[in-house]
Amino acid sequence: MTLIDPFGGQMSSDTVMPTPPYMTPIKPQVTKSDTIPYNVIGITSSVTLTIFSIYLMIKWARDWNKKFTNN
């Protein structure tokens, strides 16, 4: 098999092309204990925003219904 290198020349199939630095895979140095605070913050904010949106829907529904019962 003949490979064509990026510069237009030919290389044999035994040639190993080096990976450019921006494509070199890097294993992240993240442990499970590093991600726990982010998970807790994410879950807490999701629950809080859900409860707040339910509160706003109930408040809006009550105000909406008062408009029709007072007339």
Chimera marker file (.cmm) of the C-alpha trace (Angstrom):
<marker_set name="trace">
<marker id="1" x="0.000" y="0.000" z="0.000" r="1" g="1" b="0" radius="0.5"/>
<marker id="2" x="1.287" y="3.445" z="-0.849" r="1" g="1" b="0" radius="0.5"/>
<marker id="3" x="0.327" y="6.419" z="1.265" r="1" g="1" b="0" radius="0.5"/>
<marker id="4" x="0.537" y="10.026" z="0.208" r="1" g="1" b="0" radius="0.5"/>
<marker id="5" x="1.947" y="12.337" z="2.839" r="1" g="1" b="0" radius="0.5"/>
<marker id="6" x="0.562" y="15.847" z="3.374" r="1" g="1" b="0" radius="0.5"/>
<marker id="7" x="3.424" y="17.342" z="1.366" r="1" g="1" b="0" radius="0.5"/>
<marker id="8" x="2.629" y="15.341" z="-1.790" r="1" g="1" b="0" radius="0.5"/>
<marker id="9" x="5.323" y="12.666" z="-1.491" r="1" g="1" b="0" radius="0.5"/>
<marker id="10" x="4.791" y="8.924" z="-1.192" r="1" g="1" b="0" radius="0.5"/>
<marker id="11" x="5.388" y="6.885" z="1.946" r="1" g="1" b="0" radius="0.5"/>
<marker id="12" x="5.485" y="3.169" z="2.527" r="1" g="1" b="0" radius="0.5"/>
<marker id="13" x="2.793" y="1.463" z="4.606" r="1" g="1" b="0" radius="0.5"/>
<marker id="14" x="5.282" y="1.006" z="7.471" r="1" g="1" b="0" radius="0.5"/>
<marker id="15" x="5.639" y="4.734" z="8.003" r="1" g="1" b="0" radius="0.5"/>
<marker id="16" x="3.913" y="6.057" z="11.110" r="1" g="1" b="0" radius="0.5"/>
<marker id="17" x="2.657" y="9.584" z="10.772" r="1" g="1" b="0" radius="0.5"/>
<marker id="18" x="2.907" y="11.581" z="13.993" r="1" g="1" b="0" radius="0.5"/>
<marker id="19" x="-0.282" y="13.115" z="15.314" r="1" g="1" b="0" radius="0.5"/>
<marker id="20" x="-0.286" y="16.913" z="15.336" r="1" g="1" b="0" radius="0.5"/>
<marker id="21" x="-0.191" y="18.410" z="18.852" r="1" g="1" b="0" radius="0.5"/>
<marker id="22" x="-3.762" y="19.724" z="18.620" r="1" g="1" b="0" radius="0.5"/>
<marker id="23" x="-5.050" y="16.226" z="17.822" r="1" g="1" b="0" radius="0.5"/>
<marker id="24" x="-3.103" y="14.355" z="20.488" r="1" g="1" b="0" radius="0.5"/>
<marker id="25" x="-5.578" y="12.719" z="22.869" r="1" g="1" b="0" radius="0.5"/>
<marker id="26" x="-5.187" y="13.930" z="26.432" r="1" g="1" b="0" radius="0.5"/>
<marker id="27" x="-6.559" y="11.894" z="29.300" r="1" g="1" b="0" radius="0.5"/>
<marker id="28" x="-8.280" y="14.305" z="31.699" r="1" g="1" b="0" radius="0.5"/>
<marker id="29" x="-7.013" y="14.321" z="35.262" r="1" g="1" b="0" radius="0.5"/>
<marker id="30" x="-10.508" y="14.400" z="36.771" r="1" g="1" b="0" radius="0.5"/>
<marker id="31" x="-11.455" y="12.145" z="39.627" r="1" g="1" b="0" radius="0.5"/>
<marker id="32" x="-14.956" y="11.297" z="40.792" r="1" g="1" b="0" radius="0.5"/>
<marker id="33" x="-14.605" y="13.517" z="43.851" r="1" g="1" b="0" radius="0.5"/>
<marker id="34" x="-13.906" y="16.514" z="41.570" r="1" g="1" b="0" radius="0.5"/>
<marker id="35" x="-17.258" y="16.158" z="39.771" r="1" g="1" b="0" radius="0.5"/>
<marker id="36" x="-19.472" y="15.680" z="42.858" r="1" g="1" b="0" radius="0.5"/>
<marker id="37" x="-19.853" y="19.408" z="43.705" r="1" g="1" b="0" radius="0.5"/>
<marker id="38" x="-20.883" y="20.146" z="40.106" r="1" g="1" b="0" radius="0.5"/>
<marker id="39" x="-23.452" y="17.334" z="40.188" r="1" g="1" b="0" radius="0.5"/>
<marker id="40" x="-24.879" y="18.584" z="43.483" r="1" g="1" b="0" radius="0.5"/>
<marker id="41" x="-25.066" y="22.163" z="42.192" r="1" g="1" b="0" radius="0.5"/>
<marker id="42" x="-26.732" y="21.004" z="38.979" r="1" g="1" b="0" radius="0.5"/>
<marker id="43" x="-29.328" y="18.830" z="40.703" r="1" g="1" b="0" radius="0.5"/>
<marker id="44" x="-30.049" y="21.459" z="43.363" r="1" g="1" b="0" radius="0.5"/>
<marker id="45" x="-30.534" y="24.228" z="40.822" r="1" g="1" b="0" radius="0.5"/>
<marker id="46" x="-32.752" y="21.998" z="38.657" r="1" g="1" b="0" radius="0.5"/>
<marker id="47" x="-34.992" y="21.098" z="41.592" r="1" g="1" b="0" radius="0.5"/>
<marker id="48" x="-35.121" y="24.712" z="42.793" r="1" g="1" b="0" radius="0.5"/>
<marker id="49" x="-36.028" y="26.086" z="39.358" r="1" g="1" b="0" radius="0.5"/>
<marker id="50" x="-38.680" y="23.384" z="38.891" r="1" g="1" b="0" radius="0.5"/>
<marker id="51" x="-40.308" y="24.208" z="42.240" r="1" g="1" b="0" radius="0.5"/>
<marker id="52" x="-40.150" y="27.934" z="41.448" r="1" g="1" b="0" radius="0.5"/>
<marker id="53" x="-41.763" y="27.430" z="38.028" r="1" g="1" b="0" radius="0.5"/>
<marker id="54" x="-44.570" y="25.354" z="39.575" r="1" g="1" b="0" radius="0.5"/>
<marker id="55" x="-45.122" y="28.128" z="42.130" r="1" g="1" b="0" radius="0.5"/>
<marker id="56" x="-45.350" y="30.721" z="39.346" r="1" g="1" b="0" radius="0.5"/>
<marker id="57" x="-47.816" y="28.572" z="37.371" r="1" g="1" b="0" radius="0.5"/>
<marker id="58" x="-50.064" y="28.147" z="40.419" r="1" g="1" b="0" radius="0.5"/>
<marker id="59" x="-49.895" y="31.874" z="41.167" r="1" g="1" b="0" radius="0.5"/>
<marker id="60" x="-50.728" y="32.766" z="37.549" r="1" g="1" b="0" radius="0.5"/>
<marker id="61" x="-53.595" y="30.253" z="37.445" r="1" g="1" b="0" radius="0.5"/>
<marker id="62" x="-55.119" y="31.673" z="40.631" r="1" g="1" b="0" radius="0.5"/>
<marker id="63" x="-54.864" y="35.255" z="39.332" r="1" g="1" b="0" radius="0.5"/>
<marker id="64" x="-56.326" y="34.189" z="35.990" r="1" g="1" b="0" radius="0.5"/>
<marker id="65" x="-59.259" y="32.451" z="37.678" r="1" g="1" b="0" radius="0.5"/>
<marker id="66" x="-59.933" y="35.502" z="39.923" r="1" g="1" b="0" radius="0.5"/>
<marker id="67" x="-60.419" y="37.639" z="36.813" r="1" g="1" b="0" radius="0.5"/>
<marker id="68" x="-63.398" y="35.494" z="35.771" r="1" g="1" b="0" radius="0.5"/>
<marker id="69" x="-64.956" y="34.876" z="39.192" r="1" g="1" b="0" radius="0.5"/>
<marker id="70" x="-64.974" y="38.553" z="40.247" r="1" g="1" b="0" radius="0.5"/>
<marker id="71" x="-66.918" y="39.719" z="37.175" r="1" g="1" b="0" radius="0.5"/>
<link id1="1" id2="2" r="1" g="1" b="0" radius="0.2"/>
<link id1="2" id2="3" r="1" g="1" b="0" radius="0.2"/>
<link id1="3" id2="4" r="1" g="1" b="0" radius="0.2"/>
<link id1="4" id2="5" r="1" g="1" b="0" radius="0.2"/>
<link id1="5" id2="6" r="1" g="1" b="0" radius="0.2"/>
<link id1="6" id2="7" r="1" g="1" b="0" radius="0.2"/>
<link id1="7" id2="8" r="1" g="1" b="0" radius="0.2"/>
<link id1="8" id2="9" r="1" g="1" b="0" radius="0.2"/>
<link id1="9" id2="10" r="1" g="1" b="0" radius="0.2"/>
<link id1="10" id2="11" r="1" g="1" b="0" radius="0.2"/>
<link id1="11" id2="12" r="1" g="1" b="0" radius="0.2"/>
<link id1="12" id2="13" r="1" g="1" b="0" radius="0.2"/>
<link id1="13" id2="14" r="1" g="1" b="0" radius="0.2"/>
<link id1="14" id2="15" r="1" g="1" b="0" radius="0.2"/>
<link id1="15" id2="16" r="1" g="1" b="0" radius="0.2"/>
<link id1="16" id2="17" r="1" g="1" b="0" radius="0.2"/>
<link id1="17" id2="18" r="1" g="1" b="0" radius="0.2"/>
<link id1="18" id2="19" r="1" g="1" b="0" radius="0.2"/>
<link id1="19" id2="20" r="1" g="1" b="0" radius="0.2"/>
<link id1="20" id2="21" r="1" g="1" b="0" radius="0.2"/>
<link id1="21" id2="22" r="1" g="1" b="0" radius="0.2"/>
<link id1="22" id2="23" r="1" g="1" b="0" radius="0.2"/>
<link id1="23" id2="24" r="1" g="1" b="0" radius="0.2"/>
<link id1="24" id2="25" r="1" g="1" b="0" radius="0.2"/>
<link id1="25" id2="26" r="1" g="1" b="0" radius="0.2"/>
<link id1="26" id2="27" r="1" g="1" b="0" radius="0.2"/>
<link id1="27" id2="28" r="1" g="1" b="0" radius="0.2"/>
<link id1="28" id2="29" r="1" g="1" b="0" radius="0.2"/>
<link id1="29" id2="30" r="1" g="1" b="0" radius="0.2"/>
<link id1="30" id2="31" r="1" g="1" b="0" radius="0.2"/>
<link id1="31" id2="32" r="1" g="1" b="0" radius="0.2"/>
<link id1="32" id2="33" r="1" g="1" b="0" radius="0.2"/>
<link id1="33" id2="34" r="1" g="1" b="0" radius="0.2"/>
<link id1="34" id2="35" r="1" g="1" b="0" radius="0.2"/>
<link id1="35" id2="36" r="1" g="1" b="0" radius="0.2"/>
<link id1="36" id2="37" r="1" g="1" b="0" radius="0.2"/>
<link id1="37" id2="38" r="1" g="1" b="0" radius="0.2"/>
<link id1="38" id2="39" r="1" g="1" b="0" radius="0.2"/>
<link id1="39" id2="40" r="1" g="1" b="0" radius="0.2"/>
<link id1="40" id2="41" r="1" g="1" b="0" radius="0.2"/>
<link id1="41" id2="42" r="1" g="1" b="0" radius="0.2"/>
<link id1="42" id2="43" r="1" g="1" b="0" radius="0.2"/>
<link id1="43" id2="44" r="1" g="1" b="0" radius="0.2"/>
<link id1="44" id2="45" r="1" g="1" b="0" radius="0.2"/>
<link id1="45" id2="46" r="1" g="1" b="0" radius="0.2"/>
<link id1="46" id2="47" r="1" g="1" b="0" radius="0.2"/>
<link id1="47" id2="48" r="1" g="1" b="0" radius="0.2"/>
<link id1="48" id2="49" r="1" g="1" b="0" radius="0.2"/>
<link id1="49" id2="50" r="1" g="1" b="0" radius="0.2"/>
<link id1="50" id2="51" r="1" g="1" b="0" radius="0.2"/>
<link id1="51" id2="52" r="1" g="1" b="0" radius="0.2"/>
<link id1="52" id2="53" r="1" g="1" b="0" radius="0.2"/>
<link id1="53" id2="54" r="1" g="1" b="0" radius="0.2"/>
<link id1="54" id2="55" r="1" g="1" b="0" radius="0.2"/>
<link id1="55" id2="56" r="1" g="1" b="0" radius="0.2"/>
<link id1="56" id2="57" r="1" g="1" b="0" radius="0.2"/>
<link id1="57" id2="58" r="1" g="1" b="0" radius="0.2"/>
<link id1="58" id2="59" r="1" g="1" b="0" radius="0.2"/>
<link id1="59" id2="60" r="1" g="1" b="0" radius="0.2"/>
<link id1="60" id2="61" r="1" g="1" b="0" radius="0.2"/>
<link id1="61" id2="62" r="1" g="1" b="0" radius="0.2"/>
<link id1="62" id2="63" r="1" g="1" b="0" radius="0.2"/>
<link id1="63" id2="64" r="1" g="1" b="0" radius="0.2"/>
<link id1="64" id2="65" r="1" g="1" b="0" radius="0.2"/>
<link id1="65" id2="66" r="1" g="1" b="0" radius="0.2"/>
<link id1="66" id2="67" r="1" g="1" b="0" radius="0.2"/>
<link id1="67" id2="68" r="1" g="1" b="0" radius="0.2"/>
<link id1="68" id2="69" r="1" g="1" b="0" radius="0.2"/>
<link id1="69" id2="70" r="1" g="1" b="0" radius="0.2"/>
<link id1="70" id2="71" r="1" g="1" b="0" radius="0.2"/>
</marker_set>
